Amino acid sequence: MTVNKKEFADRMAENGGITKKAAREAVKLFIKTIEDFLSEDEKIMISGFGRFEVRTMKEKVGNLKGNSCVIPEHEYVGFHASNLLMDRIQEIKKIKNEGINDEG
């Protein structure tokens, strides 16, 4: 399942005990701020969460329907999750799975 911006903000409102409107504004502001820093070639490190940065993909030869083609050098946004975030995700999944197994 893919969560969209509205669904993300609504969950944030639930978790934070704030209005959906406030959560949606906070999400918009968060995204805008990330865009601002990345457009200035700044890396963004959020402790316990991860790192965002603009990376460069070098030119390479690709394959398009059996024909080789040149994919030009281009920039993209990379994200690297922190070890703490990955540990938390695994812990939450384990707890949820144990809850499911206990019911069955």
All heavy atoms as an XYZ file, in Angstrom:
825
protein
N       0.839     -1.184      0.000
C       0.000      0.000      0.000
C       0.884      1.248      0.000
O       1.900      1.304      0.662
C      -0.891     -0.015      1.245
C      -1.764      1.193      1.370
S      -2.816      1.072      2.835
C      -2.735      2.741      3.379
N       0.485      2.230     -0.757
C       1.180      3.508     -0.780
C       0.318      4.544     -0.082
O      -0.870      4.664     -0.356
C       1.446      3.955     -2.231
O       2.239      2.952     -2.875
C       2.166      5.282     -2.276
N       0.924      5.282      0.820
C       0.221      6.321      1.579
C       0.451      7.655      0.885
O       1.597      8.009      0.587
C       0.750      6.370      3.029
C       0.112      7.500      3.810
C       0.525      5.039      3.722
N      -0.621      8.400      0.622
C      -0.456      9.709      0.005
C      -0.285     10.795      1.080
O      -0.376     10.511      2.280
C      -1.604     10.034     -0.967
C      -2.944     10.174     -0.280
O      -3.052     10.606      0.860
N      -4.002      9.820     -0.994
N      -0.054     12.012      0.630
C       0.226     13.125      1.553
C      -0.929     13.372      2.525
O      -0.720     13.598      3.718
C       0.542     14.392      0.745
C       1.024     15.536      1.582
C       1.621     16.696      0.793
C       1.056     16.993     -0.538
N       1.606     18.201     -1.163
N      -2.155     13.309      2.031
C      -3.331     13.537      2.881
C      -3.431     12.465      3.960
O      -3.653     12.765      5.130
C      -4.599     13.564      2.032
C      -5.877     13.790      2.825
C      -7.095     13.686      1.912
C      -8.390     13.830      2.654
N      -8.635     12.771      3.634
N      -3.267     11.207      3.556
C      -3.332     10.105      4.518
C      -2.219     10.206      5.556
O      -2.429      9.943      6.744
C      -3.243      8.760      3.788
C      -4.454      8.467      2.916
C      -4.219      7.332      1.937
O      -3.061      7.113      1.528
O      -5.209      6.682      1.585
N      -1.039     10.601      5.093
C       0.092     10.781      6.004
C      -0.225     11.857      7.040
O      -0.027     11.669      8.237
C       1.350     11.160      5.198
C       2.571     11.348      6.045
C       3.348     10.255      6.399
C       2.943     12.607      6.491
C       4.487     10.433      7.187
C       4.060     12.784      7.275
C       4.837     11.692      7.620
N      -0.745     12.990      6.570
C      -1.078     14.104      7.466
C      -2.192     13.717      8.431
O      -2.145     14.076      9.614
C      -1.475     15.335      6.656
N      -3.178     12.977      7.951
C      -4.269     12.548      8.821
C      -3.765     11.641      9.935
O      -4.186     11.760     11.089
C      -5.369     11.856      8.014
C      -6.130     12.815      7.104
O      -5.925     14.050      7.214
O      -6.921     12.330      6.273
N      -2.843     10.735      9.618
C      -2.264      9.862     10.648
C      -1.443     10.689     11.624
O      -1.452     10.459     12.828
C      -1.397      8.784      9.994
C      -0.642      7.886     10.961
C      -1.500      6.804     11.619
N      -2.062      5.888     10.671
C      -1.499      4.719     10.315
N      -0.356      4.351     10.847
N      -2.098      3.954      9.434
N      -0.731     11.676     11.095
C       0.053     12.565     11.940
C      -0.858     13.306     12.923
O      -0.530     13.459     14.100
C       0.818     13.564     11.064
C       1.967     14.238     11.742
S       2.993     15.086     10.526
C       2.532     16.746     10.857
N      -2.014     13.731     12.448
C      -2.992     14.414     13.307
C      -3.459     13.486     14.423
O      -3.534     13.891     15.586
C      -4.173     14.906     12.478
N      -3.762     12.243     14.070
C      -4.181     11.257     15.069
C      -3.097     11.041     16.116
O      -3.361     11.064     17.319
C      -4.471      9.905     14.405
C      -5.763      9.788     13.671
C      -5.894      8.418     13.004
O      -5.342      7.423     13.530
O      -6.541      8.354     11.949
N      -1.874     10.805     15.642
C      -0.762     10.514     16.553
C      -0.404     11.702     17.430
O       0.005     11.527     18.576
C       0.478     10.077     15.769
C       0.329      8.705     15.164
O      -0.528      7.927     15.544
N       1.168      8.404     14.191
N      -0.538     12.903     16.887
C      -0.120     14.095     17.614
C      -1.227     14.820     18.354
O      -0.976     15.792     19.061
N      -2.463     14.358     18.167
C      -3.584     15.018     18.838
C      -3.783     16.449     18.359
O      -4.130     17.332     19.137
N      -3.538     16.663     17.057
C      -3.737     17.991     16.469
C      -4.796     17.888     15.380
O      -5.195     16.788     14.995
C      -2.419     18.567     15.892
C      -1.854     17.667     14.787
C      -1.392     18.768     17.005
C      -0.629     18.218     14.095
N      -5.234     19.020     14.886
C      -6.257     18.996     13.841
C      -5.645     18.502     12.527
O      -4.437     18.631     12.299
C      -6.862     20.396     13.596
O      -5.846     21.249     13.059
C      -7.433     20.980     14.875
N      -6.508     17.960     11.679
C      -6.049     17.509     10.365
C      -5.513     18.684      9.564
O      -4.518     18.559      8.847
C      -7.175     16.808      9.614
C      -7.522     15.455     10.190
C      -8.617     14.778      9.387
C      -8.927     13.402      9.974
N      -9.951     12.704      9.190
N      -6.158     19.832      9.699
C      -5.716     21.022      8.972
C      -4.299     21.407      9.397
O      -3.445     21.693      8.552
C      -6.678     22.183      9.213
C      -6.323     23.434      8.452
C      -7.336     24.546      8.672
C      -6.912     25.779      7.887
N      -7.838     26.882      8.077
N      -4.043     21.409     10.704
C      -2.705     21.758     11.207
C      -1.667     20.742     10.735
O      -0.554     21.110     10.350
C      -2.721     21.845     12.730
N      -2.039     19.473     10.740
C      -1.119     18.430     10.300
C      -0.804     18.572      8.810
O       0.353     18.435      8.400
C      -1.699     17.055     10.590
N      -1.815     18.867      8.012
C      -1.593     19.034      6.571
C      -0.682     20.219      6.289
O       0.191     20.157      5.417
C      -2.925     19.176      5.838
C      -3.700     17.870      5.813
C      -5.051     18.006      5.170
N      -5.796     16.748      5.349
C      -7.098     16.663      5.320
N      -7.834     17.724      5.076
N      -7.683     15.499      5.513
N      -0.852     21.299      7.031
C       0.025     22.468      6.888
C       1.450     22.124      7.311
O       2.413     22.549      6.672
C      -0.509     23.654      7.694
C      -1.727     24.307      7.090
C      -1.494     24.819      5.667
O      -0.460     25.475      5.413
O      -2.350     24.548      4.801
N       1.585     21.355      8.386
C       2.912     20.957      8.865
C       3.627     20.094      7.821
O       4.824     20.265      7.585
C       2.801     20.213     10.191
N       2.893     19.178      7.188
C       3.481     18.325      6.155
C       3.929     19.179      4.969
O       5.029     19.008      4.447
C       2.501     17.214      5.710
C       3.004     16.501      4.465
C       2.283     16.228      6.850
N       3.074     20.108      4.539
C       3.447     21.010      3.433
C       4.698     21.798      3.767
O       5.603     21.950      2.934
C       2.302     21.978      3.114
C       1.145     21.361      2.381
C       0.083     22.417      2.106
C      -1.203     21.813      1.604
N      -2.254     22.818      1.412
N       4.777     22.311      4.980
C       5.929     23.095      5.413
C       7.189     22.234      5.472
O       8.275     22.661      5.064
C       5.649     23.737      6.770
C       6.722     24.654      7.332
C       7.009     25.810      6.382
C       6.278     25.196      8.690
N       7.055     21.014      5.964
C       8.174     20.077      6.033
C       8.732     19.822      4.632
O       9.937     19.915      4.400
C       7.699     18.769      6.681
C       8.755     17.710      6.794
C       9.734     17.779      7.768
C       8.751     16.624      5.929
C      10.710     16.797      7.874
C       9.710     15.635      6.029
C      10.693     15.719      7.005
N       7.843     19.529      3.681
C       8.268     19.260      2.307
C       8.917     20.492      1.682
O       9.967     20.404      1.042
C       7.078     18.769      1.464
C       6.635     17.386      1.957
C       7.410     18.745     -0.028
C       5.313     16.909      1.392
N       8.307     21.649      1.870
C       8.849     22.897      1.318
C      10.248     23.162      1.860
O      11.156     23.563      1.118
C       7.904     24.060      1.662
C       8.454     25.447      1.399
C       8.298     25.862     -0.043
C       8.650     27.298     -0.283
N      10.058     27.563     -0.463
N      10.445     22.923      3.145
C      11.745     23.163      3.772
C      12.794     22.199      3.227
O      13.934     22.605      2.950
C      11.632     23.054      5.301
O      10.612     23.960      5.750
C      12.937     23.402      5.977
N      12.425     20.952      3.028
C      13.356     19.991      2.431
C      13.730     20.434      1.020
O      14.900     20.419      0.638
C      12.749     18.568      2.423
C      12.725     18.024      3.850
C      13.535     17.633      1.504
C      12.045     16.687      3.986
N      12.731     20.855      0.241
C      13.002     21.342     -1.117
C      13.970     22.518     -1.102
O      14.897     22.584     -1.921
C      11.696     21.765     -1.798
C      10.765     20.638     -2.128
C       9.388     21.093     -2.577
O       9.036     22.280     -2.419
O       8.645     20.243     -3.094
N      13.760     23.455     -0.176
C      14.627     24.633     -0.084
C      16.082     24.234      0.142
O      16.982     24.685     -0.563
C      14.175     25.568      1.039
C      12.892     26.309      0.739
O      12.443     26.295     -0.431
O      12.331     26.899      1.677
N      16.316     23.385      1.146
C      17.691     22.983      1.457
C      18.315     22.181      0.330
O      19.472     22.404     -0.035
C      17.748     22.189      2.765
C      17.752     23.049      4.001
C      16.692     23.018      4.877
C      18.829     23.881      4.288
C      16.689     23.809      6.020
C      18.835     24.671      5.421
C      17.767     24.636      6.297
N      17.564     21.231     -0.245
C      18.126     20.409     -1.308
C      18.436     21.221     -2.557
O      19.419     20.954     -3.251
C      17.179     19.251     -1.642
C      17.022     18.196     -0.551
C      16.009     17.141     -0.980
C      18.345     17.556     -0.172
N      17.620     22.242     -2.833
C      17.881     23.092     -4.003
C      19.147     23.928     -3.815
O      19.721     24.413     -4.785
C      16.685     24.001     -4.297
O      16.546     24.983     -3.298
N      19.587     24.061     -2.568
C      20.846     24.770     -2.248
C      22.006     23.782     -2.090
O      23.060     24.131     -1.570
C      20.660     25.575     -0.961
C      19.600     26.662     -1.078
C      19.171     27.231      0.272
O      19.706     26.817      1.321
O      18.266     28.086      0.272
N      21.794     22.544     -2.526
C      22.783     21.461     -2.427
C      23.211     21.162     -0.993
O      24.334     20.733     -0.744
C      24.008     21.743     -3.304
C      23.683     21.636     -4.782
O      22.846     20.786     -5.144
O      24.250     22.413     -5.574
N      22.313     21.393     -0.062
C      22.571     21.062      1.340
C      22.079     19.642      1.612
O      21.056     19.220      1.086
C      21.818     22.020      2.274
C      22.263     23.453      2.180
C      23.586     23.716      2.869
O      24.020     22.888      3.683
O      24.177     24.764      2.586
N      22.825     18.909      2.449
C      22.357     17.613      2.933
C      21.513     17.878      4.170
O      21.785     18.793      4.936
C      23.535     16.724      3.310
C      24.362     16.296      2.128
C      25.514     15.427      2.569
C      26.388     15.092      1.378
N      27.585     14.352      1.770
N      20.493     17.073      4.357
C      19.620     17.217      5.517
C      19.749     15.963      6.358
O      19.428     14.864      5.900
C      18.153     17.413      5.101
C      18.023     18.631      4.189
C      17.254     17.529      6.316
C      16.713     18.695      3.449
N      20.242     16.123      7.579
C      20.398     14.996      8.494
C      19.422     15.171      9.642
O      19.498     16.152     10.383
C      21.823     14.947      9.035
C      22.006     13.893     10.088
S      21.849     12.258      9.404
C      23.501     11.717      9.560
N      18.465     14.255      9.754
C      17.509     14.280     10.851
C      17.871     13.109     11.762
O      17.647     11.940     11.406
C      16.052     14.180     10.339
C      15.760     15.352      9.388
C      15.080     14.157     11.513
C      14.415     15.284      8.703
N      18.454     13.431     12.891
C      18.951     12.418     13.818
C      17.842     11.436     14.189
O      16.724     11.824     14.503
C      19.482     13.111     15.074
O      19.999     12.152     15.967
N      18.154     10.143     14.116
C      17.187      9.113     14.439
C      16.232      8.792     13.305
O      15.394      7.902     13.425
N      16.334      9.503     12.194
C      15.441      9.286     11.063
C      16.237      8.943      9.809
O      16.097      7.860      9.265
C      14.561     10.512     10.834
C      13.535     10.330      9.758
C      12.445      9.499      9.949
C      13.655     10.985      8.547
C      11.500      9.312      8.951
C      12.722     10.811      7.545
C      11.637      9.974      7.747
N      17.060      9.882      9.336
C      17.846      9.601      8.145
C      18.401     10.848      7.506
O      18.350     11.943      8.065
N      18.935     10.653      6.299
C      19.615     11.734      5.580
C      19.055     11.847      4.166
O      18.910     10.853      3.455
C      21.115     11.407      5.524
C      21.943     12.450      4.828
C      23.413     12.045      4.753
N      23.601     10.942      3.806
C      24.104      9.754      4.130
N      24.468      9.486      5.359
N      24.226      8.818      3.210
N      18.719     13.070      3.778
C      18.314     13.394      2.415
C      19.472     14.120      1.748
O      20.116     14.962      2.367
C      17.115     14.356      2.399
C      15.855     13.810      2.994
C      15.583     13.962      4.336
C      14.916     13.164      2.195
C      14.408     13.489      4.893
C      13.737     12.680      2.745
C      13.485     12.843      4.091
N      19.710     13.833      0.476
C      20.730     14.573     -0.259
C      20.496     14.448     -1.758
O      19.888     13.478     -2.220
C      22.141     14.099      0.097
C      22.446     12.680     -0.293
C      23.828     12.240      0.156
O      24.790     13.001     -0.032
O      23.941     11.135      0.699
N      20.982     15.457     -2.488
C      20.931     15.412     -3.943
C      22.162     14.640     -4.400
O      23.284     14.944     -3.995
C      20.921     16.831     -4.554
C      20.994     16.751     -6.071
C      19.672     17.585     -4.114
N      21.931     13.629     -5.203
C      23.025     12.806     -5.718
C      23.052     12.929     -7.242
O      22.051     13.270     -7.859
C      22.819     11.346     -5.330
C      22.817     11.130     -3.828
C      22.565      9.681     -3.493
N      22.471      9.509     -2.048
C      21.969      8.447     -1.467
N      21.504      7.453     -2.192
N      21.915      8.370     -0.153
N      24.198     12.612     -7.827
C      24.337     12.663     -9.275
C      24.522     11.261     -9.825
O      25.374     10.513     -9.356
C      25.545     13.539     -9.680
O      25.351     14.851     -9.145
C      25.693     13.626    -11.180
N      23.703     10.922    -10.796
C      23.824      9.645    -11.501
C      24.626      9.931    -12.769
O      24.234     10.785    -13.583
C      22.438      9.112    -11.867
C      22.436      7.813    -12.637
S      22.749      6.365    -11.635
C      21.263      6.294    -10.654
N      25.744      9.253    -12.925
C      26.588      9.471    -14.099
C      25.902      8.954    -15.357
O      25.029      8.087    -15.295
C      27.930      8.766    -13.918
C      28.780      9.378    -12.839
C      30.119      8.710    -12.751
C      30.932      9.378    -11.652
N      32.258      8.777    -11.519
N      26.315      9.508    -16.490
C      25.789      9.052    -17.774
C      26.079      7.565    -17.931
O      27.130      7.078    -17.527
C      26.471      9.833    -18.905
C      25.983      9.442    -20.282
C      26.674     10.231    -21.372
O      26.327     11.412    -21.552
O      27.566      9.654    -22.023
N      25.111      6.846    -18.500
C      25.323      5.419    -18.714
C      24.545      4.968    -19.941
O      23.665      5.674    -20.432
C      24.904      4.617    -17.487
C      23.429      4.714    -17.144
C      23.120      3.932    -15.874
C      21.645      4.051    -15.538
N      21.307      3.305    -14.335
N      24.896      3.802    -20.421
C      24.195      3.217    -21.556
C      23.127      2.291    -20.995
O      23.407      1.426    -20.156
C      25.164      2.449    -22.469
C      24.411      1.767    -23.606
C      26.228      3.391    -23.014
N      21.909      2.506    -21.444
C      20.792      1.684    -20.995
C      20.229      0.871    -22.139
O      20.741      0.894    -23.257
N      19.159      0.162    -21.853
C      18.519     -0.689    -22.841
C      17.042     -0.325    -22.908
O      16.334     -0.406    -21.919
C      18.701     -2.156    -22.448
C      18.198     -3.100    -23.511
O      17.615     -2.690    -24.502
N      18.417     -4.381    -23.294
N      16.589      0.089    -24.078
C      15.193      0.455    -24.274
C      14.614     -0.416    -25.378
O      14.941     -0.236    -26.560
C      15.076      1.942    -24.622
C      13.687      2.492    -24.858
C      12.845      2.388    -23.582
C      13.758      3.945    -25.299
N      13.808     -1.382    -25.002
C      13.154     -2.294    -25.958
C      14.161     -2.955    -26.897
O      13.973     -3.004    -28.108
C      12.081     -1.552    -26.754
C      10.960     -1.017    -25.896
C       9.918     -0.300    -26.720
C       8.834      0.258    -25.816
N       7.823      1.017    -26.541
N      15.272     -3.412    -26.325
C      16.283     -4.110    -27.110
C      17.294     -3.210    -27.784
O      18.243     -3.693    -28.395
N      17.104     -1.896    -27.733
C      18.043     -0.959    -28.337
C      18.808     -0.231    -27.241
O      18.219      0.193    -26.252
C      17.311      0.074    -29.195
C      16.551     -0.571    -30.329
O      17.067     -1.467    -30.993
N      15.323     -0.147    -30.545
N      20.111     -0.077    -27.430
C      20.878      0.658    -26.427
C      20.617      2.153    -26.596
O      20.377      2.640    -27.699
C      22.368      0.354    -26.535
O      22.872      0.776    -27.768
N      20.608      2.838    -25.475
C      20.395      4.279    -25.495
C      21.247      4.898    -24.383
O      21.585      4.233    -23.410
C      18.923      4.631    -25.289
S      18.254      4.067    -23.741
N      21.582      6.148    -24.566
C      22.388      6.848    -23.571
C      21.456      7.552    -22.596
O      20.568      8.298    -22.997
C      23.333      7.879    -24.236
C      24.078      8.682    -23.183
C      24.310      7.175    -25.168
N      21.665      7.263    -21.325
C      20.924      7.949    -20.277
C      21.854      9.038    -19.757
O      22.927      8.738    -19.216
C      20.522      6.979    -19.148
C      19.655      5.851    -19.720
C      19.807      7.724    -18.029
C      19.416      4.709    -18.771
N      21.488     10.305    -19.958
C      22.400     11.383    -19.578
C      22.578     11.489    -18.066
O      21.747     11.016    -17.285
C      21.719     12.643    -20.122
C      20.295     12.279    -20.329
C      20.237     10.804    -20.518
N      23.675     12.114    -17.678
C      23.919     12.382    -16.262
C      22.758     13.217    -15.719
O      22.260     14.114    -16.394
C      25.228     13.164    -16.106
C      25.582     13.464    -14.663
C      26.915     14.168    -14.543
O      27.947     13.487    -14.661
O      26.910     15.392    -14.336
N      22.302     12.887    -14.518
C      21.188     13.634    -13.929
C      21.254     13.553    -12.404
O      21.936     12.695    -11.841
C      19.845     13.100    -14.429
C      19.599     11.665    -14.090
N      20.135     10.624    -14.825
C      18.882     11.091    -13.104
C      19.753      9.477    -14.293
N      18.998      9.723    -13.246
N      20.556     14.463    -11.779
C      20.500     14.498    -10.321
C      19.209     13.851     -9.839
O      18.196     13.848    -10.541
C      20.560     15.938     -9.811
C      21.902     16.596    -10.054
C      21.969     18.002     -9.479
O      20.940     18.705     -9.454
O      23.061     18.395     -9.038
N      19.268     13.309     -8.644
C      18.086     12.736     -8.007
C      18.228     12.910     -6.498
O      19.315     13.172     -5.995
C      17.915     11.260     -8.384
C      19.005     10.351     -7.852
C      18.807      9.599     -6.698
C      20.243     10.255     -8.488
C      19.789      8.776     -6.194
C      21.234      9.439     -7.990
C      21.014      8.695     -6.855
O      21.994      7.880     -6.354
N      17.130     12.785     -5.801
C      17.156     12.905     -4.346
C      17.309     11.511     -3.755
O      16.544     10.606     -4.071
C      15.873     13.569     -3.801
C      15.861     13.549     -2.276
C      15.749     14.989     -4.324
N      18.312     11.381     -2.907
C      18.529     10.115     -2.223
C      18.150     10.237     -0.757
O      18.230     11.313     -0.162
N      17.707      9.131     -0.202
C      17.403      9.073      1.228
C      18.077      7.846      1.795
O      18.002      6.757      1.209
C      15.896      8.999      1.482
C      15.556      8.823      2.932
C      15.653      9.890      3.817
C      15.172      7.590      3.439
C      15.367      9.740      5.164
C      14.878      7.415      4.777
C      14.979      8.501      5.642
N      18.737      8.019      2.922
C      19.351      6.899      3.622
C      18.787      6.866      5.028
O      18.965      7.813      5.796
C      20.878      7.048      3.659
C      21.552      5.874      4.286
N      21.815      5.818      5.631
C      21.972      4.711      3.757
C      22.388      4.660      5.898
N      22.496      3.973      4.780
N      18.071      5.805      5.351
C      17.457      5.683      6.670
C      18.524      5.420      7.725
O      19.493      4.694      7.478
C      16.447      4.535      6.669
N      18.333      6.001      8.899
C      19.270      5.762     10.003
C      19.078      4.349     10.541
O      18.018      3.736     10.378
C      19.049      6.777     11.124
O      17.856      6.484     11.829
N      20.104      3.842     11.201
C      20.003      2.524     11.825
C      18.907      2.519     12.885
O      18.189      1.527     13.034
C      21.339      2.116     12.447
C      22.377      1.823     11.395
O      22.056      1.475     10.258
N      23.639      1.967     11.758
N      18.772      3.614     13.609
C      17.749      3.711     14.642
C      16.351      3.575     14.032
O      15.505      2.844     14.557
C      17.871      5.030     15.405
C      16.895      5.251     16.551
C      17.009      4.151     17.602
C      17.160      6.615     17.199
N      16.103      4.252     12.916
C      14.808      4.150     12.249
C      14.549      2.715     11.804
O      13.470      2.173     12.025
C      14.731      5.098     11.045
C      13.473      5.002     10.188
C      12.234      5.353     10.992
C      13.597      5.906      8.965
N      15.543      2.092     11.196
C      15.374      0.715     10.728
C      15.103     -0.229     11.900
O      14.258     -1.122     11.800
C      16.600      0.259      9.934
C      16.778      1.033      8.625
S      15.321      1.050      7.562
C      15.099     -0.681      7.229
N      15.803     -0.024     13.012
C      15.565     -0.847     14.205
C      14.146     -0.665     14.724
O      13.472     -1.630     15.085
C      16.568     -0.507     15.310
C      17.990     -0.940     14.984
O      18.172     -1.741     14.033
O      18.924     -0.469     15.669
N      13.683      0.590     14.766
C      12.320      0.870     15.240
C      11.276      0.209     14.352
O      10.290     -0.347     14.835
C      12.064      2.377     15.274
C      12.648      3.054     16.468
C      12.059      4.460     16.570
N      13.070      5.371     17.053
C      13.232      6.617     16.667
N      12.444      7.135     15.754
N      14.169      7.372     17.171
N      11.483      0.282     13.036
C      10.539     -0.316     12.087
C      10.451     -1.818     12.327
O       9.353     -2.385     12.391
C      10.952     -0.007     10.631
C      10.721      1.474     10.341
C      10.191     -0.891      9.642
C      11.334      1.944      9.036
N      11.596     -2.462     12.470
C      11.601     -3.914     12.702
C      10.934     -4.270     14.029
O      10.190     -5.245     14.120
C      13.035     -4.463     12.658
C      13.685     -4.362     11.297
C      12.831     -4.964     10.187
O      12.319     -6.070     10.309
N      12.666     -4.220      9.099
N      11.162     -3.454     15.042
C      10.551     -3.687     16.350
C       9.026     -3.552     16.271
O       8.292     -4.389     16.803
C      11.118     -2.662     17.346
C      10.711     -2.880     18.775
C      11.375     -1.865     19.692
O      12.601     -1.680     19.589
O      10.649     -1.261     20.506
N       8.548     -2.526     15.596
C       7.102     -2.313     15.453
C       6.470     -3.448     14.659
O       5.408     -3.962     15.018
C       6.808     -0.939     14.808
C       7.205      0.182     15.774
C       5.343     -0.818     14.411
C       7.256      1.559     15.141
N       7.126     -3.868     13.571
C       6.605     -4.981     12.775
C       6.518     -6.249     13.614
O       5.545     -6.996     13.531
C       7.499     -5.234     11.556
C       7.299     -4.259     10.430
C       8.180     -4.659      9.261
C       7.908     -3.810      8.056
N       8.685     -4.258      6.883
N       7.536     -6.485     14.423
C       7.564     -7.682     15.267
C       6.399     -7.651     16.255
O       5.697     -8.653     16.433
C       8.894     -7.763     16.014
C       9.045     -8.985     16.869
C      10.396     -9.010     17.558
C      10.490    -10.211     18.489
N      11.720    -10.200     19.268
N       6.173     -6.503     16.885
C       5.078     -6.367     17.848
C       3.730     -6.596     17.158
O       2.872     -7.301     17.673
C       5.123     -4.981     18.536
C       6.339     -4.905     19.458
C       3.838     -4.690     19.294
C       6.664     -3.511     19.965
N       3.560     -5.999     15.970
C       2.300     -6.172     15.236
C       2.097     -7.627     14.837
O       0.993     -8.153     14.931
C       2.266     -5.271     14.002
C       2.043     -3.817     14.341
C       1.964     -2.966     13.101
C       1.670     -1.518     13.479
N       1.541     -0.666     12.296
N       3.164     -8.291     14.393
C       3.058     -9.704     13.999
C       2.754    -10.590     15.186
O       1.985    -11.538     15.073
C       4.325    -10.174     13.298
C       4.441     -9.644     11.885
O       3.435     -9.310     11.267
N       5.647     -9.530     11.401
N       3.341    -10.297     16.331
C       3.055    -11.074     17.534
C       1.593    -10.913     17.932
O       0.952    -11.862     18.369
C       3.969    -10.660     18.689
C       5.395    -11.124     18.503
C       6.351    -10.576     19.541
O       5.934     -9.765     20.398
O       7.538    -10.937     19.497
N       1.052     -9.702     17.787
C      -0.350     -9.465     18.083
C      -1.264    -10.260     17.180
O      -2.284    -10.800     17.610
N      -0.905    -10.353     15.920
C      -1.697    -11.115     14.946
C      -1.626    -12.609     15.283
O      -2.628    -13.307     15.275
C      -1.209    -10.864     13.500
C      -1.531     -9.430     13.087
C      -1.823    -11.856     12.525
C      -0.897     -8.985     11.789
N      -0.433    -13.086     15.614
C      -0.265    -14.508     15.939
C      -0.980    -14.884     17.238
O      -1.454    -15.998     17.380
C       1.220    -14.864     16.041
C       1.923    -14.784     14.698
O       1.278    -14.867     13.658
N       3.226    -14.599     14.716
N      -1.051    -13.978     18.197
C      -1.734    -14.249     19.457
C      -3.239    -14.389     19.264
O      -3.896    -15.129     19.985
C      -1.473    -13.114     20.480
C      -0.031    -13.135     20.998
O       0.650    -14.172     20.790
O       0.401    -12.138     21.586
N      -3.786    -13.676     18.278
C      -5.226    -13.723     18.019
C      -5.632    -15.026     17.363
O      -6.746    -15.481     17.495
C      -5.646    -12.541     17.134
C      -5.518    -11.202     17.829
C      -5.789    -10.028     16.888
O      -6.213    -10.265     15.743
O      -5.576     -8.894     17.322
N      -4.722    -15.618     16.577
C      -5.043    -16.809     15.790
C      -4.782    -18.018     16.556
O      -5.189    -18.987     16.838
